[in-house]
Amino acid sequence: MDNKKRVLIVGSGILGNTLAYWLSGIPKINVTVIEKEADTSLHTTSRNTGMIHRPFYMNPEKKAVLAKSASISYHLWKSFAHNFNMPWNEVGTLEVAKTELQVKTLEKYSKWAIQNGIDEKDMALLNREEVKKLERKVSAPGGILSKTDTSTDYGAISGKICEINRKNGVTYLFNTRVEHIYDQKQFIEYSVNGSKQPDKINYDLIINAAGNRSIDLAHQVGIHKDLSILYFRGEYWKLDDDLKGFVEHNIYSVADNPEFPFLDPHLILRPDGSLEIGPNAVPVGGPYSYREGTLRNFEISPLFKRPLLPKVSLFFNSQFLNLAMTEWESSISQRKMIQRINSFIPGMDYRRARTRGFSGIRGSLIDKNGFIPETIVAKTDTSIHILNYNSPGATGAPYFSYLVMKSLQQNGFLVEGQIGSTFSNNIWKNVNEFEYGPELKLF
Ligand SMILES: Cc1cc2nc3c(=O)[nH]c(=O)nc-3n(C[C@H](O)[C@H](O)[C@H](O)COP(=O)(O)OP(=O)(O)OC[C@H]3O[C@@H](n4cnc5c(N)ncnc54)[C@H](O)[C@@H]3O)c2cc1C
């Protein structure tokens, strides 16, 4: 080859694709994305709520990186959707309190919203009457309206970025699974679907963006061997078509168990205006156990993967076990699922949710003290590993990937030259216009 440095990215989800985008704009780098599936973005990127979340509900101190990434990326996705004619339905989200105590949480959210760079005019705190006036089917002691939350199709936009990347010279190897990273010797072993013998590729830098599998690859190079992973299936139920217009905004509620990393099910508007309820968070065996309401696809082996201590500790936590039971019930019965939103949408009849939507799997990292709240970026001299990249990860992908690139440059780690200097058409050349707050460093 030429004198270009070889960067491998594992995973062609929204994270791998946005990373490849920024990297392909830097001179003297050859970017290859390796994806085990036959096409891009077939896993979590296409199996989610599809919301561009404004980060009003995120603690700016504890979740600084994901909150800032989501905040700035909203503007990047907006221009992207406009320029490439992608789904963009700015429906807004009404998040309601279920108790008087939770009204205090909403007041806290309205402060966090401003700290997280959201324009004051895009948010409104509402009392009981104002909630009713906005959404007559909703009954709650208070709410917060985030006017610019947007419904989109992440699978479609990630696919478009993949297309742009290929035009910018990125090589995609589909049907190719990275089996092992040998970081000391700087090569990977991979297998192409159907082949018996694994093959090798050398690299100068490898970026592990393998979603629910990224922790397995990180363990191979000795990173975070103290962390374990648990998988939760988020399921959706579709509401009958004639219910279109039942509500005009997404309706979320304040999470009852904020110490666990998932939100309670909500009523969501898809870009075409159809309504769904979900997701729940059903504990399942493996990263791709998509079959809803059944134990089919249930993989046992990941449950016994080391380290076991974090998982054993959690299975002695009665609050977690009770929650897991509720989630399982709502997986088997749509009645139980709909009951979870009846406390704030009393008129929603469970018989109007007849069909299941798709499901998505969230992998959550745990240590012996419980769930890890933030994304982890870990590195060796020649590899970067992005772990626990969960919601609102799809929202935050363009800016988060930009931060990875900036951190690589600040460390003198491989990349030279101005980001974006080799693009003929830099789709996010306005990225610095939206900067706010202190500069964030990932490593
Ligand atoms: C139920 C649910 C709802 C959500 N809702 C939202 C939302 O509304 N808004 C939002 O912003 N975020 C949401 N999220 C989070 C968001 O979807 C994720 O943060 C994001 O999609 C993660 O993207 P990714 O590229 O890291 O992972 P993925 O899309 O899973 O991509 C990883 C890729 O790596 C590949 N891979 C894995 N191992 C290997 C290997 N060994 N070799 C080669 N390839 C490999 C996989 O095949 C996959 O294509 C939701 C998540 C869930 C589960």
The ligand as an ORCA input file, in Angstrom:
! r2SCAN-3c Opt
* xyz 0 1
  C     -34.645     -0.147     22.959
  C     -33.689      0.977     22.667
  C     -34.174      2.263     22.389
  C     -33.282      3.300     22.148
  N     -33.783      4.533     21.792
  C     -32.923      5.528     21.479
  C     -33.430      6.791     21.032
  O     -34.634      7.003     20.878
  N     -32.523      7.782     20.784
  C     -31.177      7.585     20.930
  O     -30.407      8.515     20.721
  N     -30.671      6.378     21.310
  C     -31.518      5.345     21.553
  N     -31.022      4.128     21.922
  C     -29.559      3.934     21.965
  C     -28.947      3.852     20.563
  O     -29.761      3.075     19.722
  C     -27.516      3.280     20.669
  O     -26.762      4.091     21.565
  C     -26.801      3.267     19.315
  O     -27.595      2.725     18.297
  C     -25.509      2.462     19.430
  O     -24.923      2.393     18.143
  P     -23.660      1.502     17.900
  O     -23.158      1.824     16.539
  O     -22.729      1.639     19.051
  O     -24.196     -0.024     18.005
  P     -24.820     -1.003     16.892
  O     -25.825     -0.327     16.063
  O     -25.261     -2.234     17.602
  O     -23.579     -1.332     15.969
  C     -22.536     -2.196     16.360
  C     -22.165     -3.033     15.136
  O     -21.012     -3.823     15.453
  C     -21.128     -5.060     14.758
  N     -20.250     -6.032     15.405
  C     -20.332     -6.494     16.685
  N     -19.312     -7.372     16.920
  C     -18.594     -7.449     15.783
  C     -17.425     -8.188     15.405
  N     -16.817     -9.010     16.267
  N     -16.949     -8.039     14.154
  C     -17.572     -7.204     13.261
  N     -18.676     -6.485     13.562
  C     -19.168     -6.602     14.807
  C     -22.628     -5.387     14.913
  O     -23.050     -6.324     13.946
  C     -23.268     -4.024     14.748
  O     -23.654     -3.768     13.410
  C     -31.883      3.066     22.175
  C     -31.399      1.772     22.438
  C     -32.283      0.736     22.677
  C     -31.752     -0.645     22.938
*
